[in-house]
Amino acid sequence: MEKKLSRDEIIGVINNILSAKGTEEEEATWLEQLSVSVPYYQEIYRIIVTSKEDLTAEDILEKAKQNHSPIH
């Protein structure tokens, strides 16, 4: 199991995804890192793919956190 990333590392991974310069293998690794570190990683990915806004990695992380509603 991979280690959980720090907030700064998560922002770095989101920036990597936003740059769209990685190989398919690198992108798969980045998504795996997010899935291990962030319970709402799917929301992060959804925002990246569907947002019409010009958001920074920090904006995306915060927006995903706000949209996340854990199951109780």
mmCIF file of the N, C-alpha and C atoms, coordinates in Angstrom:
data_MODEL
# 
_entry.id   MODEL 
# 
loop_
_atom_site.group_PDB 
_atom_site.id 
_atom_site.type_symbol 
_atom_site.label_atom_id 
_atom_site.label_alt_id 
_atom_site.label_comp_id 
_atom_site.label_asym_id 
_atom_site.label_entity_id 
_atom_site.label_seq_id 
_atom_site.pdbx_PDB_ins_code 
_atom_site.Cartn_x 
_atom_site.Cartn_y 
_atom_site.Cartn_z 
_atom_site.occupancy 
_atom_site.B_iso_or_equiv 
_atom_site.pdbx_formal_charge 
_atom_site.auth_seq_id 
_atom_site.auth_comp_id 
_atom_site.auth_asym_id 
_atom_site.auth_atom_id 
_atom_site.pdbx_PDB_model_num 
ATOM 1   N N  . MET A 1 1  ? 0.847   -1.196 0.000   1.00 0.00 ? 1  MET A N  1 
ATOM 2   C CA . MET A 1 1  ? 0.000   0.000  0.000   1.00 0.00 ? 1  MET A CA 1 
ATOM 3   C C  . MET A 1 1  ? 0.883   1.247  0.000   1.00 0.00 ? 1  MET A C  1 
ATOM 4   N N  . GLU A 1 2  ? 0.517   2.182  -0.813  1.00 0.00 ? 2  GLU A N  1 
ATOM 5   C CA . GLU A 1 2  ? 1.275   3.416  -0.897  1.00 0.00 ? 2  GLU A CA 1 
ATOM 6   C C  . GLU A 1 2  ? 1.003   4.293  0.319   1.00 0.00 ? 2  GLU A C  1 
ATOM 7   N N  . LYS A 1 3  ? 1.964   5.188  0.597   1.00 0.00 ? 3  LYS A N  1 
ATOM 8   C CA . LYS A 1 3  ? 1.781   6.107  1.720   1.00 0.00 ? 3  LYS A CA 1 
ATOM 9   C C  . LYS A 1 3  ? 0.809   7.209  1.325   1.00 0.00 ? 3  LYS A C  1 
ATOM 10  N N  . LYS A 1 4  ? 0.139   7.739  2.337   1.00 0.00 ? 4  LYS A N  1 
ATOM 11  C CA . LYS A 1 4  ? -0.760  8.866  2.085   1.00 0.00 ? 4  LYS A CA 1 
ATOM 12  C C  . LYS A 1 4  ? 0.074   10.110 1.823   1.00 0.00 ? 4  LYS A C  1 
ATOM 13  N N  . LEU A 1 5  ? -0.393  10.894 0.887   1.00 0.00 ? 5  LEU A N  1 
ATOM 14  C CA . LEU A 1 5  ? 0.300   12.117 0.516   1.00 0.00 ? 5  LEU A CA 1 
ATOM 15  C C  . LEU A 1 5  ? -0.093  13.261 1.442   1.00 0.00 ? 5  LEU A C  1 
ATOM 16  N N  . SER A 1 6  ? 0.823   14.209 1.609   1.00 0.00 ? 6  SER A N  1 
ATOM 17  C CA . SER A 1 6  ? 0.515   15.432 2.346   1.00 0.00 ? 6  SER A CA 1 
ATOM 18  C C  . SER A 1 6  ? -0.342  16.327 1.454   1.00 0.00 ? 6  SER A C  1 
ATOM 19  N N  . ARG A 1 7  ? -0.885  17.380 2.037   1.00 0.00 ? 7  ARG A N  1 
ATOM 20  C CA . ARG A 1 7  ? -1.715  18.315 1.264   1.00 0.00 ? 7  ARG A CA 1 
ATOM 21  C C  . ARG A 1 7  ? -0.922  18.895 0.100   1.00 0.00 ? 7  ARG A C  1 
ATOM 22  N N  . ASP A 1 8  ? 0.324   19.304 0.365   1.00 0.00 ? 8  ASP A N  1 
ATOM 23  C CA . ASP A 1 8  ? 1.153   19.871 -0.700  1.00 0.00 ? 8  ASP A CA 1 
ATOM 24  C C  . ASP A 1 8  ? 1.424   18.854 -1.805  1.00 0.00 ? 8  ASP A C  1 
ATOM 25  N N  . GLU A 1 9  ? 1.642   17.601 -1.424  1.00 0.00 ? 9  GLU A N  1 
ATOM 26  C CA . GLU A 1 9  ? 1.867   16.548 -2.419  1.00 0.00 ? 9  GLU A CA 1 
ATOM 27  C C  . GLU A 1 9  ? 0.604   16.299 -3.247  1.00 0.00 ? 9  GLU A C  1 
ATOM 28  N N  . ILE A 1 10 ? -0.558  16.340 -2.583  1.00 0.00 ? 10 ILE A N  1 
ATOM 29  C CA . ILE A 1 10 ? -1.833  16.164 -3.295  1.00 0.00 ? 10 ILE A CA 1 
ATOM 30  C C  . ILE A 1 10 ? -2.011  17.282 -4.323  1.00 0.00 ? 10 ILE A C  1 
ATOM 31  N N  . ILE A 1 11 ? -1.712  18.503 -3.928  1.00 0.00 ? 11 ILE A N  1 
ATOM 32  C CA . ILE A 1 11 ? -1.803  19.639 -4.852  1.00 0.00 ? 11 ILE A CA 1 
ATOM 33  C C  . ILE A 1 11 ? -0.837  19.444 -6.020  1.00 0.00 ? 11 ILE A C  1 
ATOM 34  N N  . GLY A 1 12 ? 0.345   18.916 -5.740  1.00 0.00 ? 12 GLY A N  1 
ATOM 35  C CA . GLY A 1 12 ? 1.304   18.624 -6.806  1.00 0.00 ? 12 GLY A CA 1 
ATOM 36  C C  . GLY A 1 12 ? 0.772   17.594 -7.787  1.00 0.00 ? 12 GLY A C  1 
ATOM 37  N N  . VAL A 1 13 ? 0.123   16.559 -7.268  1.00 0.00 ? 13 VAL A N  1 
ATOM 38  C CA . VAL A 1 13 ? -0.457  15.525 -8.129  1.00 0.00 ? 13 VAL A CA 1 
ATOM 39  C C  . VAL A 1 13 ? -1.573  16.122 -8.987  1.00 0.00 ? 13 VAL A C  1 
ATOM 40  N N  . ILE A 1 14 ? -2.425  16.946 -8.378  1.00 0.00 ? 14 ILE A N  1 
ATOM 41  C CA . ILE A 1 14 ? -3.499  17.590 -9.146  1.00 0.00 ? 14 ILE A CA 1 
ATOM 42  C C  . ILE A 1 14 ? -2.895  18.464 -10.247 1.00 0.00 ? 14 ILE A C  1 
ATOM 43  N N  . ASN A 1 15 ? -1.828  19.192 -9.924  1.00 0.00 ? 15 ASN A N  1 
ATOM 44  C CA . ASN A 1 15 ? -1.151  20.006 -10.944 1.00 0.00 ? 15 ASN A CA 1 
ATOM 45  C C  . ASN A 1 15 ? -0.612  19.139 -12.078 1.00 0.00 ? 15 ASN A C  1 
ATOM 46  N N  . ASN A 1 16 ? -0.064  17.972 -11.732 1.00 0.00 ? 16 ASN A N  1 
ATOM 47  C CA . ASN A 1 16 ? 0.428   17.051 -12.760 1.00 0.00 ? 16 ASN A CA 1 
ATOM 48  C C  . ASN A 1 16 ? -0.701  16.639 -13.694 1.00 0.00 ? 16 ASN A C  1 
ATOM 49  N N  . ILE A 1 17 ? -1.852  16.311 -13.117 1.00 0.00 ? 17 ILE A N  1 
ATOM 50  C CA . ILE A 1 17 ? -3.002  15.899 -13.927 1.00 0.00 ? 17 ILE A CA 1 
ATOM 51  C C  . ILE A 1 17 ? -3.478  17.064 -14.791 1.00 0.00 ? 17 ILE A C  1 
ATOM 52  N N  . LEU A 1 18 ? -3.541  18.259 -14.207 1.00 0.00 ? 18 LEU A N  1 
ATOM 53  C CA . LEU A 1 18 ? -3.989  19.439 -14.952 1.00 0.00 ? 18 LEU A CA 1 
ATOM 54  C C  . LEU A 1 18 ? -3.065  19.764 -16.127 1.00 0.00 ? 18 LEU A C  1 
ATOM 55  N N  . SER A 1 19 ? -1.784  19.489 -15.975 1.00 0.00 ? 19 SER A N  1 
ATOM 56  C CA . SER A 1 19 ? -0.825  19.806 -17.041 1.00 0.00 ? 19 SER A CA 1 
ATOM 57  C C  . SER A 1 19 ? -1.021  18.927 -18.268 1.00 0.00 ? 19 SER A C  1 
ATOM 58  N N  . ALA A 1 20 ? -1.653  17.765 -18.073 1.00 0.00 ? 20 ALA A N  1 
ATOM 59  C CA . ALA A 1 20 ? -1.942  16.826 -19.172 1.00 0.00 ? 20 ALA A CA 1 
ATOM 60  C C  . ALA A 1 20 ? -0.690  16.452 -19.958 1.00 0.00 ? 20 ALA A C  1 
ATOM 61  N N  . LYS A 1 21 ? 0.449   16.405 -19.268 1.00 0.00 ? 21 LYS A N  1 
ATOM 62  C CA . LYS A 1 21 ? 1.700   16.085 -19.947 1.00 0.00 ? 21 LYS A CA 1 
ATOM 63  C C  . LYS A 1 21 ? 2.229   14.707 -19.576 1.00 0.00 ? 21 LYS A C  1 
ATOM 64  N N  . GLY A 1 22 ? 1.500   13.996 -18.730 1.00 0.00 ? 22 GLY A N  1 
ATOM 65  C CA . GLY A 1 22 ? 1.963   12.678 -18.319 1.00 0.00 ? 22 GLY A CA 1 
ATOM 66  C C  . GLY A 1 22 ? 1.556   11.595 -19.302 1.00 0.00 ? 22 GLY A C  1 
ATOM 67  N N  . THR A 1 23 ? 2.267   10.485 -19.220 1.00 0.00 ? 23 THR A N  1 
ATOM 68  C CA . THR A 1 23 ? 1.879   9.320  -20.007 1.00 0.00 ? 23 THR A CA 1 
ATOM 69  C C  . THR A 1 23 ? 0.650   8.698  -19.362 1.00 0.00 ? 23 THR A C  1 
ATOM 70  N N  . GLU A 1 24 ? 0.030   7.758  -20.047 1.00 0.00 ? 24 GLU A N  1 
ATOM 71  C CA . GLU A 1 24 ? -1.124  7.059  -19.461 1.00 0.00 ? 24 GLU A CA 1 
ATOM 72  C C  . GLU A 1 24 ? -0.723  6.376  -18.161 1.00 0.00 ? 24 GLU A C  1 
ATOM 73  N N  . GLU A 1 25 ? 0.477   5.807  -18.138 1.00 0.00 ? 25 GLU A N  1 
ATOM 74  C CA . GLU A 1 25 ? 0.965   5.133  -16.931 1.00 0.00 ? 25 GLU A CA 1 
ATOM 75  C C  . GLU A 1 25 ? 1.155   6.122  -15.786 1.00 0.00 ? 25 GLU A C  1 
ATOM 76  N N  . GLU A 1 26 ? 1.716   7.286  -16.082 1.00 0.00 ? 26 GLU A N  1 
ATOM 77  C CA . GLU A 1 26 ? 1.900   8.309  -15.050 1.00 0.00 ? 26 GLU A CA 1 
ATOM 78  C C  . GLU A 1 26 ? 0.550   8.789  -14.525 1.00 0.00 ? 26 GLU A C  1 
ATOM 79  N N  . GLU A 1 27 ? -0.393  9.024  -15.420 1.00 0.00 ? 27 GLU A N  1 
ATOM 80  C CA . GLU A 1 27 ? -1.719  9.470  -14.992 1.00 0.00 ? 27 GLU A CA 1 
ATOM 81  C C  . GLU A 1 27 ? -2.394  8.423  -14.122 1.00 0.00 ? 27 GLU A C  1 
ATOM 82  N N  . ALA A 1 28 ? -2.238  7.158  -14.462 1.00 0.00 ? 28 ALA A N  1 
ATOM 83  C CA . ALA A 1 28 ? -2.804  6.079  -13.646 1.00 0.00 ? 28 ALA A CA 1 
ATOM 84  C C  . ALA A 1 28 ? -2.168  6.076  -12.260 1.00 0.00 ? 28 ALA A C  1 
ATOM 85  N N  . THR A 1 29 ? -0.865  6.316  -12.202 1.00 0.00 ? 29 THR A N  1 
ATOM 86  C CA . THR A 1 29 ? -0.163  6.379  -10.916 1.00 0.00 ? 29 THR A CA 1 
ATOM 87  C C  . THR A 1 29 ? -0.664  7.554  -10.093 1.00 0.00 ? 29 THR A C  1 
ATOM 88  N N  . TRP A 1 30 ? -0.841  8.705  -10.737 1.00 0.00 ? 30 TRP A N  1 
ATOM 89  C CA . TRP A 1 30 ? -1.331  9.889  -10.019 1.00 0.00 ? 30 TRP A CA 1 
ATOM 90  C C  . TRP A 1 30 ? -2.725  9.655  -9.452  1.00 0.00 ? 30 TRP A C  1 
ATOM 91  N N  . LEU A 1 31 ? -3.592  9.044  -10.246 1.00 0.00 ? 31 LEU A N  1 
ATOM 92  C CA . LEU A 1 31 ? -4.951  8.757  -9.763  1.00 0.00 ? 31 LEU A CA 1 
ATOM 93  C C  . LEU A 1 31 ? -4.915  7.756  -8.614  1.00 0.00 ? 31 LEU A C  1 
ATOM 94  N N  . GLU A 1 32 ? -4.021  6.777  -8.686  1.00 0.00 ? 32 GLU A N  1 
ATOM 95  C CA . GLU A 1 32 ? -3.865  5.809  -7.594  1.00 0.00 ? 32 GLU A CA 1 
ATOM 96  C C  . GLU A 1 32 ? -3.398  6.519  -6.327  1.00 0.00 ? 32 GLU A C  1 
ATOM 97  N N  . GLN A 1 33 ? -2.446  7.441  -6.465  1.00 0.00 ? 33 GLN A N  1 
ATOM 98  C CA . GLN A 1 33 ? -1.965  8.199  -5.309  1.00 0.00 ? 33 GLN A CA 1 
ATOM 99  C C  . GLN A 1 33 ? -3.104  8.994  -4.674  1.00 0.00 ? 33 GLN A C  1 
ATOM 100 N N  . LEU A 1 34 ? -3.940  9.613  -5.500  1.00 0.00 ? 34 LEU A N  1 
ATOM 101 C CA . LEU A 1 34 ? -5.087  10.354 -4.962  1.00 0.00 ? 34 LEU A CA 1 
ATOM 102 C C  . LEU A 1 34 ? -6.059  9.417  -4.257  1.00 0.00 ? 34 LEU A C  1 
ATOM 103 N N  . SER A 1 35 ? -6.314  8.252  -4.846  1.00 0.00 ? 35 SER A N  1 
ATOM 104 C CA . SER A 1 35 ? -7.296  7.330  -4.257  1.00 0.00 ? 35 SER A CA 1 
ATOM 105 C C  . SER A 1 35 ? -6.846  6.830  -2.893  1.00 0.00 ? 35 SER A C  1 
ATOM 106 N N  . VAL A 1 36 ? -5.540  6.717  -2.686  1.00 0.00 ? 36 VAL A N  1 
ATOM 107 C CA . VAL A 1 36 ? -5.000  6.268  -1.401  1.00 0.00 ? 36 VAL A CA 1 
ATOM 108 C C  . VAL A 1 36 ? -5.052  7.397  -0.368  1.00 0.00 ? 36 VAL A C  1 
ATOM 109 N N  . SER A 1 37 ? -4.905  8.629  -0.828  1.00 0.00 ? 37 SER A N  1 
ATOM 110 C CA . SER A 1 37 ? -4.722  9.762  0.079   1.00 0.00 ? 37 SER A CA 1 
ATOM 111 C C  . SER A 1 37 ? -5.963  10.587 0.361   1.00 0.00 ? 37 SER A C  1 
ATOM 112 N N  . VAL A 1 38 ? -6.948  10.553 -0.538  1.00 0.00 ? 38 VAL A N  1 
ATOM 113 C CA . VAL A 1 38 ? -8.096  11.449 -0.427  1.00 0.00 ? 38 VAL A CA 1 
ATOM 114 C C  . VAL A 1 38 ? -9.387  10.654 -0.591  1.00 0.00 ? 38 VAL A C  1 
ATOM 115 N N  . PRO A 1 39 ? -10.260 10.646 0.436   1.00 0.00 ? 39 PRO A N  1 
ATOM 116 C CA . PRO A 1 39 ? -11.497 9.873  0.320   1.00 0.00 ? 39 PRO A CA 1 
ATOM 117 C C  . PRO A 1 39 ? -12.430 10.388 -0.781  1.00 0.00 ? 39 PRO A C  1 
ATOM 118 N N  . TYR A 1 40 ? -12.251 11.620 -1.189  1.00 0.00 ? 40 TYR A N  1 
ATOM 119 C CA . TYR A 1 40 ? -13.111 12.215 -2.216  1.00 0.00 ? 40 TYR A CA 1 
ATOM 120 C C  . TYR A 1 40 ? -12.340 12.419 -3.527  1.00 0.00 ? 40 TYR A C  1 
ATOM 121 N N  . TYR A 1 41 ? -11.416 11.493 -3.805  1.00 0.00 ? 41 TYR A N  1 
ATOM 122 C CA . TYR A 1 41 ? -10.597 11.608 -5.017  1.00 0.00 ? 41 TYR A CA 1 
ATOM 123 C C  . TYR A 1 41 ? -11.446 11.590 -6.285  1.00 0.00 ? 41 TYR A C  1 
ATOM 124 N N  . GLN A 1 42 ? -12.573 10.868 -6.270  1.00 0.00 ? 42 GLN A N  1 
ATOM 125 C CA . GLN A 1 42 ? -13.439 10.832 -7.456  1.00 0.00 ? 42 GLN A CA 1 
ATOM 126 C C  . GLN A 1 42 ? -14.046 12.207 -7.734  1.00 0.00 ? 42 GLN A C  1 
ATOM 127 N N  . GLU A 1 43 ? -14.324 12.948 -6.681  1.00 0.00 ? 43 GLU A N  1 
ATOM 128 C CA . GLU A 1 43 ? -14.852 14.306 -6.840  1.00 0.00 ? 43 GLU A CA 1 
ATOM 129 C C  . GLU A 1 43 ? -13.778 15.219 -7.436  1.00 0.00 ? 43 GLU A C  1 
ATOM 130 N N  . ILE A 1 44 ? -12.538 15.035 -7.019  1.00 0.00 ? 44 ILE A N  1 
ATOM 131 C CA . ILE A 1 44 ? -11.435 15.810 -7.600  1.00 0.00 ? 44 ILE A CA 1 
ATOM 132 C C  . ILE A 1 44 ? -11.373 15.549 -9.100  1.00 0.00 ? 44 ILE A C  1 
ATOM 133 N N  . TYR A 1 45 ? -11.414 14.283 -9.471  1.00 0.00 ? 45 TYR A N  1 
ATOM 134 C CA . TYR A 1 45 ? -11.335 13.925 -10.887 1.00 0.00 ? 45 TYR A CA 1 
ATOM 135 C C  . TYR A 1 45 ? -12.536 14.475 -11.663 1.00 0.00 ? 45 TYR A C  1 
ATOM 136 N N  . ARG A 1 46 ? -13.722 14.396 -11.057 1.00 0.00 ? 46 ARG A N  1 
ATOM 137 C CA . ARG A 1 46 ? -14.926 14.911 -11.712 1.00 0.00 ? 46 ARG A CA 1 
ATOM 138 C C  . ARG A 1 46 ? -14.784 16.405 -11.986 1.00 0.00 ? 46 ARG A C  1 
ATOM 139 N N  . ILE A 1 47 ? -14.287 17.143 -11.011 1.00 0.00 ? 47 ILE A N  1 
ATOM 140 C CA . ILE A 1 47 ? -14.116 18.591 -11.178 1.00 0.00 ? 47 ILE A CA 1 
ATOM 141 C C  . ILE A 1 47 ? -13.098 18.878 -12.285 1.00 0.00 ? 47 ILE A C  1 
ATOM 142 N N  . ILE A 1 48 ? -11.996 18.143 -12.297 1.00 0.00 ? 48 ILE A N  1 
ATOM 143 C CA . ILE A 1 48 ? -10.976 18.338 -13.333 1.00 0.00 ? 48 ILE A CA 1 
ATOM 144 C C  . ILE A 1 48 ? -11.579 18.134 -14.717 1.00 0.00 ? 48 ILE A C  1 
ATOM 145 N N  . VAL A 1 49 ? -12.368 17.093 -14.865 1.00 0.00 ? 49 VAL A N  1 
ATOM 146 C CA . VAL A 1 49 ? -12.896 16.717 -16.179 1.00 0.00 ? 49 VAL A CA 1 
ATOM 147 C C  . VAL A 1 49 ? -14.057 17.602 -16.623 1.00 0.00 ? 49 VAL A C  1 
ATOM 148 N N  . THR A 1 50 ? -14.908 18.032 -15.683 1.00 0.00 ? 50 THR A N  1 
ATOM 149 C CA . THR A 1 50 ? -16.147 18.700 -16.082 1.00 0.00 ? 50 THR A CA 1 
ATOM 150 C C  . THR A 1 50 ? -16.193 20.207 -15.848 1.00 0.00 ? 50 THR A C  1 
ATOM 151 N N  . SER A 1 51 ? -15.307 20.742 -15.032 1.00 0.00 ? 51 SER A N  1 
ATOM 152 C CA . SER A 1 51 ? -15.399 22.159 -14.687 1.00 0.00 ? 51 SER A CA 1 
ATOM 153 C C  . SER A 1 51 ? -15.098 23.055 -15.886 1.00 0.00 ? 51 SER A C  1 
ATOM 154 N N  . LYS A 1 52 ? -15.915 24.051 -16.049 1.00 0.00 ? 52 LYS A N  1 
ATOM 155 C CA . LYS A 1 52 ? -15.709 25.059 -17.092 1.00 0.00 ? 52 LYS A CA 1 
ATOM 156 C C  . LYS A 1 52 ? -14.888 26.237 -16.543 1.00 0.00 ? 52 LYS A C  1 
ATOM 157 N N  . GLU A 1 53 ? -14.732 26.262 -15.216 1.00 0.00 ? 53 GLU A N  1 
ATOM 158 C CA . GLU A 1 53 ? -13.977 27.328 -14.567 1.00 0.00 ? 53 GLU A CA 1 
ATOM 159 C C  . GLU A 1 53 ? -12.480 27.072 -14.714 1.00 0.00 ? 53 GLU A C  1 
ATOM 160 N N  . ASP A 1 54 ? -11.695 28.123 -14.623 1.00 0.00 ? 54 ASP A N  1 
ATOM 161 C CA . ASP A 1 54 ? -10.241 28.011 -14.644 1.00 0.00 ? 54 ASP A CA 1 
ATOM 162 C C  . ASP A 1 54 ? -9.768  27.918 -13.195 1.00 0.00 ? 54 ASP A C  1 
ATOM 163 N N  . LEU A 1 55 ? -9.723  26.700 -12.666 1.00 0.00 ? 55 LEU A N  1 
ATOM 164 C CA . LEU A 1 55 ? -9.418  26.480 -11.259 1.00 0.00 ? 55 LEU A CA 1 
ATOM 165 C C  . LEU A 1 55 ? -7.965  26.057 -11.065 1.00 0.00 ? 55 LEU A C  1 
ATOM 166 N N  . THR A 1 56 ? -7.381  26.516 -9.958  1.00 0.00 ? 56 THR A N  1 
ATOM 167 C CA . THR A 1 56 ? -6.051  26.038 -9.584  1.00 0.00 ? 56 THR A CA 1 
ATOM 168 C C  . THR A 1 56 ? -6.203  24.689 -8.890  1.00 0.00 ? 56 THR A C  1 
ATOM 169 N N  . ALA A 1 57 ? -5.086  24.012 -8.690  1.00 0.00 ? 57 ALA A N  1 
ATOM 170 C CA . ALA A 1 57 ? -5.114  22.733 -7.983  1.00 0.00 ? 57 ALA A CA 1 
ATOM 171 C C  . ALA A 1 57 ? -5.678  22.914 -6.573  1.00 0.00 ? 57 ALA A C  1 
ATOM 172 N N  . GLU A 1 58 ? -5.306  24.006 -5.907  1.00 0.00 ? 58 GLU A N  1 
ATOM 173 C CA . GLU A 1 58 ? -5.824  24.282 -4.561  1.00 0.00 ? 58 GLU A CA 1 
ATOM 174 C C  . GLU A 1 58 ? -7.332  24.502 -4.594  1.00 0.00 ? 58 GLU A C  1 
ATOM 175 N N  . ASP A 1 59 ? -7.809  25.235 -5.600  1.00 0.00 ? 59 ASP A N  1 
ATOM 176 C CA . ASP A 1 59 ? -9.252  25.462 -5.753  1.00 0.00 ? 59 ASP A CA 1 
ATOM 177 C C  . ASP A 1 59 ? -9.986  24.136 -5.925  1.00 0.00 ? 59 ASP A C  1 
ATOM 178 N N  . ILE A 1 60 ? -9.433  23.272 -6.761  1.00 0.00 ? 60 ILE A N  1 
ATOM 179 C CA . ILE A 1 60 ? -10.061 21.974 -7.027  1.00 0.00 ? 60 ILE A CA 1 
ATOM 180 C C  . ILE A 1 60 ? -10.126 21.149 -5.752  1.00 0.00 ? 60 ILE A C  1 
ATOM 181 N N  . LEU A 1 61 ? -9.034  21.113 -4.997  1.00 0.00 ? 61 LEU A N  1 
ATOM 182 C CA . LEU A 1 61 ? -9.010  20.349 -3.749  1.00 0.00 ? 61 LEU A CA 1 
ATOM 183 C C  . LEU A 1 61 ? -10.051 20.879 -2.770  1.00 0.00 ? 61 LEU A C  1 
ATOM 184 N N  . GLU A 1 62 ? -10.124 22.186 -2.611  1.00 0.00 ? 62 GLU A N  1 
ATOM 185 C CA . GLU A 1 62 ? -11.086 22.777 -1.679  1.00 0.00 ? 62 GLU A CA 1 
ATOM 186 C C  . GLU A 1 62 ? -12.528 22.563 -2.133  1.00 0.00 ? 62 GLU A C  1 
ATOM 187 N N  . LYS A 1 63 ? -12.773 22.719 -3.423  1.00 0.00 ? 63 LYS A N  1 
ATOM 188 C CA . LYS A 1 63 ? -14.125 22.525 -3.952  1.00 0.00 ? 63 LYS A CA 1 
ATOM 189 C C  . LYS A 1 63 ? -14.556 21.071 -3.768  1.00 0.00 ? 63 LYS A C  1 
ATOM 190 N N  . ALA A 1 64 ? -13.656 20.140 -4.021  1.00 0.00 ? 64 ALA A N  1 
ATOM 191 C CA . ALA A 1 64 ? -13.968 18.717 -3.845  1.00 0.00 ? 64 ALA A CA 1 
ATOM 192 C C  . ALA A 1 64 ? -14.258 18.409 -2.382  1.00 0.00 ? 64 ALA A C  1 
ATOM 193 N N  . LYS A 1 65 ? -13.485 19.015 -1.488  1.00 0.00 ? 65 LYS A N  1 
ATOM 194 C CA . LYS A 1 65 ? -13.697 18.805 -0.049  1.00 0.00 ? 65 LYS A CA 1 
ATOM 195 C C  . LYS A 1 65 ? -15.069 19.334 0.366   1.00 0.00 ? 65 LYS A C  1 
ATOM 196 N N  . GLN A 1 66 ? -15.456 20.492 -0.150  1.00 0.00 ? 66 GLN A N  1 
ATOM 197 C CA . GLN A 1 66 ? -16.762 21.076 0.173   1.00 0.00 ? 66 GLN A CA 1 
ATOM 198 C C  . GLN A 1 66 ? -17.906 20.230 -0.369  1.00 0.00 ? 66 GLN A C  1 
ATOM 199 N N  . ASN A 1 67 ? -17.714 19.639 -1.545  1.00 0.00 ? 67 ASN A N  1 
ATOM 200 C CA . ASN A 1 67 ? -18.761 18.829 -2.174  1.00 0.00 ? 67 ASN A CA 1 
ATOM 201 C C  . ASN A 1 67 ? -18.874 17.440 -1.569  1.00 0.00 ? 67 ASN A C  1 
ATOM 202 N N  . HIS A 1 68 ? -17.856 17.017 -0.840  1.00 0.00 ? 68 HIS A N  1 
ATOM 203 C CA . HIS A 1 68 ? -17.810 15.655 -0.295  1.00 0.00 ? 68 HIS A CA 1 
ATOM 204 C C  . HIS A 1 68 ? -18.754 15.517 0.892   1.00 0.00 ? 68 HIS A C  1 
ATOM 205 N N  . SER A 1 69 ? -19.607 14.529 0.825   1.00 0.00 ? 69 SER A N  1 
ATOM 206 C CA . SER A 1 69 ? -20.486 14.239 1.963   1.00 0.00 ? 69 SER A CA 1 
ATOM 207 C C  . SER A 1 69 ? -20.316 12.765 2.322   1.00 0.00 ? 69 SER A C  1 
ATOM 208 N N  . PRO A 1 70 ? -19.552 12.509 3.385   1.00 0.00 ? 70 PRO A N  1 
ATOM 209 C CA . PRO A 1 70 ? -19.298 11.116 3.759   1.00 0.00 ? 70 PRO A CA 1 
ATOM 210 C C  . PRO A 1 70 ? -20.577 10.397 4.169   1.00 0.00 ? 70 PRO A C  1 
ATOM 211 N N  . ILE A 1 71 ? -20.600 9.120  3.910   1.00 0.00 ? 71 ILE A N  1 
ATOM 212 C CA . ILE A 1 71 ? -21.745 8.286  4.301   1.00 0.00 ? 71 ILE A CA 1 
ATOM 213 C C  . ILE A 1 71 ? -21.623 7.996  5.791   1.00 0.00 ? 71 ILE A C  1 
ATOM 214 N N  . HIS A 1 72 ? -22.708 8.212  6.508   1.00 0.00 ? 72 HIS A N  1 
ATOM 215 C CA . HIS A 1 72 ? -22.680 7.972  7.963   1.00 0.00 ? 72 HIS A CA 1 
ATOM 216 C C  . HIS A 1 72 ? -23.359 6.679  8.279   1.00 0.00 ? 72 HIS A C  1 
# 
